[in-house]
Amino acid sequence: MILFYIFIFALPGFLLLGGFGLLLGVFAGIIVGQVEKLRKEVASLKQDNEKMRRILANRKNE
């Protein structure tokens, strides 16, 4: 997925600013890709947290 963001940011950067735009686009693509990966990880951890809370609440009620 990171390669997708690198391509999306690098191509317009290259067309607008040349080599420097390509470099900026690659860095922007890497950063956006990492942020997207972290968002997915946080969402997964939130779901796991909710599952654990439900399990603990059920054990407490028993």
N, C-alpha and C positions, 0 to 999 in steps of 0.2 A: 504494500500500500504506500510505503514511503516513496518508492520509485514513481508511482503515479503522481504524487504531489511534486516531486522534483521535476518531472516532465511538465506538469501544468504551470509551474512557476518559472522554470528555466527557459522554455521556448519563447514566451512573450518578452522575458527579460533580454534574451539574446537578440530578438528582432528589434527591440526598442533601443538598447544600449550597447549591443555588441558583446564582447567578451566579458566586460565588467558586469553587465546585466545577467549573463549566463552564470557567473559566479554568485551573484546575489540571489538569483533564482534557485540555484542548487542549495544554498544555505537556507533560504526560506522554505523550500520543499522539505528539507531534513527537519527543520524545527516544527513545521506544521504536522508532518508525519509522526514525529515523536509525541506531540501534544495529543493527536488523535489516538495514538496507541495508549497513552496514559489515561485518556478519558474512558476508553473501553475497560481498562483495568480497574479504574475507580468504580465504574458501574457494576462490574462483576463483584468487587469487594463489598459494595453496598448490598447487593442481593444476598451474598453469603452472610453478611451481618444480620440481615432481616431473618434469614433462615435460622441462624443460631439463637436469635432473640425468641423466636417462636418455640423452638425446642426447649429452651430454658424456661419459658413461661409455662409450657405444658408440664414440665417436670415439677415446677413449683406448685402447680395446681393439683398434682396427684397426691 
